[in-house]
């Protein structure tokens, strides 16, 4: 086993240990339906025997994983289970003896490996920190990983599920690259598998529109309203998925002839139906921009580069102006708060990045940590939430070092695609894939589709296919070369990985982020003293009070002075973790408001946030002189938690 092939085989087996353990735990689970276990085990066995065909199966079933789980009454994340099963089988196969075929550049490979390493290190840091500071949460985390990892309601205190989803996506793209070298027909079969999944997802949405669906899907739709999506619960993520498939189908329809062109036209029509039903404006805009740019590129392929670039710039400017105009019309609607909230989400993300600039607050920790950084209006509306911008969320969770690795990966892939299209402008398959991947990434600026498993795996398969079809051909038999040729670039990369590993224990001893009491976060002004000696703070229209620990209730003294608010009491609405509570009427005299606090959902967040909104803020003409807020009430200093 000292040969290069033996070392590679040992490495692959080591990588397969975690997927094997997770699939084995799933296979022997007596509480899971036999059909669900059989499907997952079958994917793993097929990947061991014929990984190319198993990858096609994964491309087919992952977009429909949620529907499959509901239909089989299996409360597991079927899409992720299928992907992990694929890796468990594929990594156990014999190591290939040569690497001839399309090969991504070093920037792409190092960017992907670096991003995966940073994510895994982040998980290790959080696991060590929780083990040291919160033994109870550590026991919960190990229990989840051991027995209920794929459960749809499993917690994620160390970010293992969120981090694994990103690493699995990178692995799927790598699998597409490696397997297509040995079976070029995957370049035909994988797009077809993705197309079949799109038709099925759009068909399920149409049936739901007509009132035909599983009871669980009907119940979920009843909470959404007029927008219709059946295969996932995130409407905007569904829009990202259909935008990706629409561009891919358009490119394939332009490439194929006769019956295959008709088939891809059906896929494109189904993607359009899906976009229409889910009503995702960001996905519609991204798809329009990507298709218009790709069509302009195709129609001007015989033009000079200068004229082509001018036309592309004009297309982008026109679409941007139209989008801006439509957005301004929406903003004039008094009921629309989307733009204001998105600005506040961006401010929240920047505060997180400032708190942990280099390695972030931890993968998967944006959602549970967000109450520490939210503005009061966001905290009142959501309690806790993701960033509504995946790139900002990624930068906040894994820091600027991790974001740099991601940027290198994306930039390296974009360079390869640009080189490929410059040399082969008639390659409509690559053009369609490039437009689809670009449209999907554009929606990540206003959403987080890569947090939805059923959507993210289709993206990574399409991205891997785009990468391998754009990469240069390398012929390398592997004979006569050392197993590890330590070039300067490899030495620098290895040193970076070593420093990353060494940093884990130090980072694990760092304290968790704490609340920064600024008016942007808590909406409170400086302390003042009344005539009776009581200390108090004035609030804005929105404000928040933070309580340490995990008490069952808390009391907050409040007062609305008559000289500031008139004779009418001021209504105050209380919200905790996004749950609206009782409405209180606050008058001229001090009154203690008791708020019941639900049990904290985050084992590592040792603080509770109580959010306050006054019903009737004062206008600017009513505002007293001096540094006095334009709305709100007075809050006393005695916030009394009870254990």
N, C-alpha and C positions, 0 to 999 in steps of 0.2 A: 504493500500500500504506500510505498515511498515514491512511486512514480507520480508524475503530474496528474495522470488520470485518476489515480487512487486518492490523491489529495482533493481533487475536485469532487470526487464521489463522496468523500467524508464531509466536505463542506455542504453539499446538497442535502445529505442526510441530516446534518445539524440544522439546516434551515427548515427541514420538513418536520422536525420534532414537535414544534408548537402546533402547526396545523393538524398533524396526526393526533395529538392529544385532544384537541378540541373536537375533531370529528369523532374520535372514539368515545368521548364523553357524550356526544349527541347520539351516537348509534346505540349506546346501551341504556339510554334514558327511558325508563318504563312509562313515564308520563306523556311521552310524545307519540303521536299516531304512527303506526307502522309504515304507512305510505310515505310520510314525510321523511322518516329515517331511511327508507329504501331509496328514495330519489337521491338523497345526499350521498349515501354510500355508493350508489351506482355511478355518480359523477366522479367520485374518487377512484373507483376501479377503472372506469373508462379512461381517466387521465393517466393511469399507470400503464394501460395497454396501448392506447392511441390518443396522445395528448391533443393533437390537432382537432380531432372530432370532439373531444371533451370541451375544448375552448369554444367550439361552435355551439355546443349545448349551453354553455355558460352565457354566451351572447344572446341566446334565445330566451332563457328563462329568467335572467336577472332583472330585466325591466318589469317583469310580471311577478316578481318574488312576493310582494305584498298580497296580491290576489291569490297566488298559489297557497300561501300560508292561511289565508282566510278560508279558501275553499276546502283545504284539508283539515281545518280546525286545529292548526298547528301554530301556537303563539310564539313563533321564532322568526328571526330575520332570515328568511329563506335565501334571499339574494346573497347575503354575505356568507351564509353556510355553503352555498354552491361554489362560491369563489374559493373559500378556504379548502373545501373538498378537492377542488381542482389542483391547488398547490400541494396538498397532501399526497396526491398520486403522482403528479408530474415531477416533483423534486426527487422522488425515489427512483426514477428511471436512470438507466446508464448514462454516463456523461458522453456527449458527442465527441468524436475524435478530431473534428475540424470545425472551423468557423467561417467557411466561405459564404459569401452572400452580402446583402446590404448591411452596413454597419454604421450606426450613428457616430458622430464626432465625439472627441474626448470631452468637450464641454457638456454635451448632453449626458454622457455616462457619469461624469463626475458630479454634475448637478443633481442627477437622480439619486446616486449613492449618498451624496452629502445630505440631501433632504431627508432620505430615509433614516440615515444615522442620527440626524438631529431630532427627528420625531421620536425614535426609539430611546434616545438619551433623555428626552423630556419625560417620557413615561417612567423611566427608571428613577429620575429625580423625584417625581411625585410619589412614586411607590415608597422610596426610602424616607421621604419626608413624612408621609402619613404613618409609616411604621414606627417612626421615632416619636411623633407628637400625638397621634390619634390611633391607639391600638385597636379600638373598636371599629373604626373605619377601615383599617388595614384588614381585619378579619372579614369584613363585608366584601372588600375588593377581592381577596383571595377566594372567597366562597363563590363569587360571581364567575371568576375565571375558571374555577374548578368544575362547577356544576351547571351554571346557568348563563354562560357567556352569550349564547345566541337568543336568549329570551328577550322578547320585545320590550319588556318593562325592566330589564336589568339596568342597574345603576352603573355609573362610570366615574368613580371617585378619582382614579389615577389617570384618566384619559386613554385607557387601553383601547376602548372601542373606537373613539374618534381617531386616535393615532393609527390604529390598525387599518381603518378604512382608507386612509391616505397611502399607507405602505402597500396595501393590497392593490390599490389603483396603479401605483408605480410598477408593481409586480406584473399586473395584467398587461401593461404596455410592453414590458420587457419580454413577456411570454409571446406576445404577438410578433415581436422582432425575431426572437430565436426560432419559433416554430415556422414562421413563414419562409425562413431561409431553406428549410428542408421540405416544405410543402408549399410551393408558390400558389397553389390553388386556393389557399386561405385568403388571398387577396380578392377572390371572387366570392367565396363562401361566407366570410365574415360580414361583409356589407349586406349580403342577402339575409343572414340571420338577424342582423340589426333591423333590417327592413321588415321582416316578418313580425318581430317584436313590436315595432311601431304600429303596424296594421292592427295587431291584437290590442294594444293599449288604446288606440283611437276607437276601435270597435267596442271595447268595454265602456268607454266614455259615452258613445252614442247610445248603448243599451241603458246606461244609467240615466241619460237624458230622457229616455222613454219610460223610466221607472223600473227597469229590469236590472237587478244586481243582487249580490249577496246582502243579507240583512245588515251586516256590519258596515258595508259600503254605503247602503241607503241611509243608515243612521249618521254616518260621518258626513254625507252630503247634506243632510238636513241642517247641520250646523254651519255649513259653508254659505249657502244661499244660491244665487243664480249661476255662479261659475261651476263648471262640471269637469271633474277629473275622477277617474275610477282607480287607476293603478297605483297612485301614490296619494298621500294626504297633503303634500305641499303643492299648492297651485302654481306658484311661480317656478318651482323646480320642474314641474311637468312642462311648463312653457319652454324652459331651457332645453329639455329633452326633445320636444317636438321641433324646436328651431334647429337643433343639431341634425335631426333626421331629415328635415325638409331640405336642407342644403345638400346633404349627402345624396338624397334621392334625386335632386335636380341634376347634380353632377353625373350620377350613374345613368340617368335617363338620356343625357346628352351624349354619353359615351357609347351606350348599347344601341342595338338595332332590333327591329321587328318585335317579337313577343317579349323579349327582355325589357325593351323600352316601355312597352305597355305595363309590364309588372312594376317597374320603377315609377311610372306615372301614378299607379295606384298607391304606392307607398307615399309619394309626394302629396297626393290628395288626402290621404289619411292623416299625414302630419299637419296639413292645413286645417283639417277638421278638428284635430286636437288643439291646435293653437286658437281656433275660433271658440271652442267650448271652454277652454281654461281662462281665457280673457287675461292673459299676462301681457301688459303693455310693454314691459322691458324686453320680453322675449320677441314680441312682434317687431319692435324697433330694431333689435339686434339682428333678427333674421332678414329684415328689409335691407339694412345696411350691408350685411355680409353678401346677400344675393346680388344687390345692385353693384357692389364693388367687384364681385367675381364675374358678373355679366359684362361689366365694362372692360375688365381685363381680357376676357375672351374675345369680345368684339373688336378690340383694338390690338390684337396680337401681332398684326402686320405693321402697326404704326411705329414710329420712332420712339425711343424711351422718353424723350422730352414731352412729346404730345400725349403719350399714354399717362404719364404722371400728372400732367395738367388736368386731363379728363377725370382721373381718379380723385384728385383733390377737389374738383368741382362737384362730383357726385357726393363725396363725404360732406362738403360744406352745405349743399342743398338739403340733404337729409338731416344734418344737424340743425339747420335753421328751422325746418318744418317741425322737428321734434321739440325744439325750444319753444316755438310758438304754441304748439299744443300743450306743452307743460305749463306755460304761463296762463293759458285759458283754464287749466285745472286749478292752478293756484288761486285764481280769482273766486273759486267756489268757496264760500265760508266754511263748508263742512269738510273741506279737504285739508289734511294736515301732513300729507306725505312728505313734502319738501322740508318742512320744519323738523319733522322727526328724523329724516335722513341726515340732516346737518347735525342734529344732536347725537345720533349714532356715531357719526364720524368724530365728533368731539370726544365721545366716550372712548372710542378706539385709540385716539391720540393720547388720552390720559393713561390708558393701559400701557401703551408703548413707552411712555415716559417713565412709568413705574418700574418696568423691566425691559430696558431697551435692547439688550444683547441677545438673551435667550428666551425672553417672553415670560408670561405668567404661567405657561404650561399648556400643552396640547389638550384640547377638550375642556379648558377651564374658562373660556370666555363667558359662556352662558351662566354658570353658577357664580362667577365673580363679578358679573356686570352690575349687581346692585351697589357695589362699592364705588362705582365710577359714573353711574347714570346721572343725568339731570333729573330734577324732581318731576317734570312732566312725563319723562320716559318711565321713571320708576312707578309712577301712579298708574300709567296705562299698561305696562307690561310686567312689572315686578322683576323679572329676569328675561333676557332675550339674547339671541345671536345678533351679529353686527349689521346684518342687511348689506354687507359688503365683504365677500369672502376673502379678498386680498388683505383688507385691513384686519379682519379677524385672524388670518394666518400670521400677519406681522405681530399682532398682539400676543398670540399664543406661543409662537416659537421664536419671536424676536427678529431683529434685523439680520442676524446671522442666518437663520433659517429662511427668511424671506429672500436673502441674497442667493442662496442655493436654488430656490424656486425661480428667481429671475434668470439665473444662468441657464436653467433647464428650458424655460420658455424661450429665451432669446436664442439659444442654440438650435432649438427646433424651428423657430421662425426663420432663422438663417438658412437652414437646410431646405425648408419649403420654398423660400424665395429663390434659392439657387435652382431648385428643380423646376419651378414654373417658368423661370427665365429661360432655361434650356429647352423645356418641353411645354410651351403654352397651350398645346392641344390636349394635355393630359387632364381630361375632365374629371376623372376619378379623384386625383390629387386636389384639383381645384375645388370640387364639391366637399371633400373632406376638410380642406383648409378653411373653407367658408363656414362649415358646420362647427368645427372646433373654435374658430374665432367668434362665431355668434354665441356659443356656449360660454366662452370666457368673458365676453362682453356682459352677459347677464350676471356674471359673478360680481360685477361692480355694484349692482343694485340688489343682490340677493346672495343666497348661499346654497346653490344646487349641489355642490360637492359634499354637503352634509347629508344628502339623501341617497342611501345605498342603491336603490333601484335605478337612479338616474346616473350616479357617479360612475358605475362600472361600465355603462354603455359609452360614456365619454372617454374613459381611459382606453377602452378597446379601440374606439375610433381614433384617438390620439396616437396609440401605438401603431395602428395601420398607416396613418398619415406619416409618422416618423420613418417607418421601414420603407415605404414607397418613395420617400424623398431622400433617403440616405444613399451615399455612393457605394458601389460594389467593391468589396474587398475579398481577395483570394488569398487564403492562408491555410495551408495544410497543417501548420503547427509543428512540422518536423524540424529538428535541428535548432529549436529556439528554447531558451530557458523558460522554466515555468513562470518565474517572476523576473521581469527585466526592469530593474529599478532605474527608471529615467528620472530626471529632475522634477518633472511634473508629478509623477507618482510619489516621489519622496515628499514633496510638499503636501500632497493630499493625505498621505499616510501620517505625516506629522500633525495635520489638522485633526484627523480622527483620534490620534493619541491624546491630543490636548482636550478634545471633546470628552473622551472617556475619563481623563484625569479630573475634569471639572465637575463630574457628577456628584461625588461626595460633598464637595464644597457647596454646590448649588442646593443640595438637599438640606443643608443646615441653615439656609437663608430663611428668615421669617416670611410668612405669607403677606401679601399686600394688605395694607390697612386703609381705613377711611381717611381721606384728606378733607378736612372740614373747611370747604370754601363755599361761597355763595352759589357758584356754578353747580355744586353737587347737592348741598342741603337747603339752599334757598333761604338761609337765615342771616340776619344782620348781627351787628355786634351787641354784646350784652349791655343792658341799661338797668337802672334802678328806679323804681317808683317811689312815690311819697311815703308809702308804707314800708319801704325798705326791701320789698320783694324784687328779686332780679328776674329779668325777662329778656326775650329776644323777639324782634318783629319778624314776621314771615313775609315772603312774596306771596303771590296768588297760589303758587305751588311751593311746597316745602317738605322737608323730610327730617325725621328724628331717628337717630341710630341708638340701638340698645344692645349692649354687650351680652354675650351668652345666648342661651336658648330658653328664655322665660315663657311661661304660659300666658301671661298678660302683662300689660304695662299701663300706667296712669300718666296722663299729660295734662297739666294745668293750662287752661286757655282763657282768654278774655278778648272781647271786641269793644274797646272804649266807646262810650256814647259820643264823646266829642269828635270822634273820627268817623264813626259809622252811622250816627243818627240813632233814632229810637228803635229801628227794626233790628232784631237779632240777625247775625250773619250765619248762613248755612255753611257747614264744614263737612266735607266728605273724607273718610279715612279709607286707605287702601294698604293692604299688606300682601306682598308677593303677587301683585296683580289682581287680587280679590277685593272687590269693593265691599266695604262694610257699611255700618249704620251712618246715616246723615244726622249730624248734631247741630243744634241751634245754640250759638254762643252769644251771650249778651254782655252787658257792662260789668257784671261781677265775675270774679274768677270762678271757674268750674273745672272739676277734674274729670277728664274723659278717660274711661277705661276701655282699652282695646284688647280683645282676645287675639292671641298670636298662634297661628298654626305651627305645628312641628316643622322645624327647618328641614328642607330637602337636601341641603349640602352639609356633609359631615365636616368639611374643612372651613366653612364660613361661620366664624364664631361671632356673628353680629346680625341683628335683625333691623330691617329698615321699615319704618312706619311713615307712610306718605300722606300728605295733607293737601287738600284743595279747597280754597274758599269759593263759595258760589258767586259772590258779588264783589269783585275787585273794584277799588275806587278808580275813578277816571283821573286823568292828569290834572283837571281843573280842581278836583277835590283834594289833591295831594298837599299835605302840610309842608311848610318850609323846612329846609334842612335835608339831611340824608335819611329820608323816611321812605319806606317802600310804597309803591303805588297800589298795593292791595294786600290782604292777609289779615292776620290776627296777632295777638301777643301770646307767647308760649313761655311758661315758667320754667325754672331750672330743675324742678323736682320731677324727673321722670323716674317712676318707681317700678322696677321689674320685680316680679314674684317668681320664685323658683318652682 
